[in-house]
Amino acid sequence: MGDRIWQFLLLFFGLLAMQVLLFDNIELFGFLTAYVYILFILLLPVDISPMVALPLAFTQGLVVDLFSSSLGLHATANTVLAFLRPYLLHRYLEKDNSKISVLPSIKTLGKSRMAQYVLIGVSIHHITLYLLAAATFNEMGYMLLRMLCNILFTGTLLIIALAIVTSPSNRRQRI
């Protein structure tokens, strides 16, 4: 159990550092930005208490907000994702896995279910983020296009990262 805590701390800070130092500074085609930090919330153990998951999500989002001057948008979107995550997991997990300390992964969910789980999780985060950021519906078409493109971009990036980390060439499954 102690090793798992250290792994999650490393994942928490590693994804935050990658987001703040790398991905926040890369904007492809003028509007594509990957939000990889949300992978931490998606990979938390199934049985984690909401009293732990929600503050972690809020803190992680707040740190991203501080570095990107986004006034709480990421904190809100990440907290909404953490709040809805148990309902999302309930849909994709087998009944016998829903109450034990299982990590959502390609191994436990399968490739198709894990991809769906990630894409829906990314969609929850991004819809919240972009609707709050819009503040006006004057350019609704552009906002929807940007949101959809970023959902697909971030989702694809996270699925590829998970596939690489859990590939058969890796002997043990990582978080």
C-alpha positions as CSV (number, residue, x, y, z in Angstrom):
1,M,0.0,0.0,0.0
2,G,2.9,2.4,0.8
3,D,4.4,1.9,-2.6
4,R,1.1,2.7,-4.3
5,I,0.9,6.0,-2.3
6,W,4.3,7.0,-3.5
7,Q,3.4,6.0,-7.1
8,F,0.3,8.2,-7.0
9,L,2.3,11.1,-5.4
10,L,4.8,10.8,-8.3
11,L,2.0,10.7,-10.8
12,F,0.3,13.7,-9.2
13,F,3.3,15.9,-9.3
14,G,4.7,14.5,-12.5
15,L,1.5,15.2,-14.5
16,L,1.3,18.7,-12.9
17,A,4.8,19.5,-13.8
18,M,4.3,18.2,-17.4
19,Q,1.1,20.3,-17.7
20,V,2.5,23.5,-16.3
21,L,6.0,23.4,-17.8
22,L,5.2,21.7,-21.1
23,F,1.7,21.3,-22.3
24,D,0.4,24.8,-21.2
25,N,3.1,26.3,-23.4
26,I,2.2,24.2,-26.5
27,E,-0.8,25.2,-28.6
28,L,-1.1,23.3,-31.9
29,F,-2.8,25.0,-34.8
30,G,-3.7,28.0,-32.6
31,F,-6.3,26.2,-30.5
32,L,-5.3,22.6,-29.5
33,T,-4.0,22.3,-25.9
34,A,-3.6,18.9,-24.2
35,Y,-4.7,18.7,-20.6
36,V,-2.8,15.6,-19.5
37,Y,-3.0,16.4,-15.7
38,I,-6.6,15.0,-15.6
39,L,-5.2,11.5,-16.1
40,F,-4.4,11.5,-12.4
41,I,-8.0,11.7,-11.4
42,L,-9.0,9.1,-14.0
43,L,-6.4,6.6,-12.7
44,L,-7.3,6.8,-9.0
45,P,-8.3,3.5,-7.3
46,V,-12.0,2.7,-7.7
47,D,-12.5,2.5,-3.9
48,I,-10.9,5.9,-3.1
49,S,-13.1,8.0,-0.8
50,P,-14.6,11.2,-2.3
51,M,-13.2,12.9,0.8
52,V,-9.8,12.2,-0.7
53,A,-10.5,12.4,-4.4
54,L,-12.3,15.8,-4.4
55,P,-9.7,17.8,-2.6
56,L,-6.9,16.2,-4.7
57,A,-8.8,17.2,-7.9
58,F,-9.4,20.7,-6.6
59,T,-5.8,21.1,-5.5
60,Q,-4.5,19.8,-8.8
61,G,-6.8,22.1,-10.8
62,L,-5.9,25.1,-8.6
63,V,-2.2,24.6,-9.3
64,V,-2.9,24.6,-13.0
65,D,-5.0,27.7,-12.6
66,L,-2.3,29.5,-10.7
67,F,0.2,28.9,-13.5
68,S,-2.2,29.6,-16.4
69,S,-4.1,32.5,-14.8
70,S,-7.5,30.9,-15.5
71,L,-9.3,32.0,-12.4
72,G,-10.5,28.6,-11.0
73,L,-11.7,27.1,-14.3
74,H,-9.4,24.1,-14.0
75,A,-10.1,23.6,-10.3
76,T,-13.8,23.6,-11.1
77,A,-13.6,21.3,-14.1
78,N,-11.3,18.8,-12.3
79,T,-13.5,18.8,-9.3
80,V,-16.6,18.1,-11.4
81,L,-14.7,15.2,-13.1
82,A,-13.7,13.8,-9.7
83,F,-17.3,14.1,-8.5
84,L,-18.8,12.3,-11.5
85,R,-16.0,9.7,-11.7
86,P,-17.6,7.1,-9.4
87,Y,-20.8,7.1,-11.6
88,L,-18.7,6.8,-14.7
89,L,-16.7,3.9,-13.2
90,H,-19.8,2.1,-12.1
91,R,-20.9,2.0,-15.8
92,Y,-17.6,0.4,-17.0
93,L,-16.6,-1.9,-14.1
94,E,-17.8,-5.4,-13.6
95,K,-20.0,-5.7,-10.5
96,D,-17.3,-7.8,-8.7
97,N,-14.7,-5.1,-9.2
98,S,-16.8,-2.1,-8.1
99,K,-16.0,-2.3,-4.4
100,I,-12.4,-3.4,-4.2
101,S,-9.1,-1.5,-4.7
102,V,-8.9,-1.8,-8.4
103,L,-7.1,0.7,-10.6
104,P,-8.9,1.7,-13.8
105,S,-6.6,0.4,-16.5
106,I,-6.5,-1.4,-19.8
107,K,-5.9,-4.6,-17.9
108,T,-9.0,-4.2,-15.6
109,L,-11.4,-2.6,-18.1
110,G,-10.1,-3.8,-21.5
111,K,-9.0,-1.6,-24.4
112,S,-12.4,-0.6,-25.6
113,R,-13.9,0.2,-22.2
114,M,-10.8,2.0,-21.0
115,A,-10.8,4.2,-24.2
116,Q,-14.5,5.0,-23.6
117,Y,-13.9,5.7,-19.9
118,V,-11.0,8.1,-20.8
119,L,-12.9,9.9,-23.6
120,I,-16.0,10.4,-21.4
121,G,-13.9,11.6,-18.5
122,V,-12.0,14.0,-20.8
123,S,-15.4,15.1,-22.2
124,I,-16.8,15.9,-18.7
125,H,-13.7,17.9,-17.9
126,H,-13.6,19.8,-21.2
127,I,-17.3,20.6,-21.4
128,T,-17.2,22.1,-17.9
129,L,-14.0,24.0,-18.7
130,Y,-15.1,25.4,-22.0
131,L,-18.6,26.3,-21.0
132,L,-17.2,28.2,-17.9
133,A,-14.5,29.9,-20.0
134,A,-16.9,31.0,-22.7
135,A,-18.9,33.3,-20.5
136,T,-20.8,34.4,-23.6
137,F,-22.4,32.5,-26.4
138,N,-21.5,35.0,-29.1
139,E,-19.1,32.6,-30.8
140,M,-20.8,29.3,-29.8
141,G,-19.8,27.5,-33.0
142,Y,-16.1,28.3,-32.6
143,M,-16.2,27.3,-28.9
144,L,-17.9,24.0,-29.7
145,L,-15.4,23.2,-32.4
146,R,-12.5,24.1,-30.2
147,M,-14.0,22.0,-27.3
148,L,-14.6,19.0,-29.6
149,C,-11.1,19.1,-31.1
150,N,-9.5,19.4,-27.7
151,I,-11.5,16.5,-26.3
152,L,-10.3,14.3,-29.2
153,F,-6.8,15.6,-28.9
154,T,-6.4,15.1,-25.2
155,G,-8.3,11.8,-25.2
156,T,-6.2,10.4,-28.0
157,L,-3.0,11.5,-26.2
158,L,-4.1,9.9,-22.9
159,I,-5.1,6.7,-24.6
160,I,-1.8,6.4,-26.5
161,A,0.1,7.1,-23.2
162,L,-1.9,4.4,-21.4
163,A,-1.3,1.9,-24.3
164,I,2.4,2.6,-24.2
165,V,2.7,2.3,-20.4
166,T,0.6,-1.0,-20.3
167,S,2.1,-2.5,-23.5
168,P,3.1,-6.2,-23.4
169,S,6.7,-5.2,-23.5
170,N,6.4,-3.7,-20.1
171,R,6.6,-6.6,-17.7
172,R,4.6,-5.2,-14.8
173,Q,1.6,-2.9,-15.1
174,R,2.2,0.6,-14.0
175,I,-0.4,3.0,-12.7
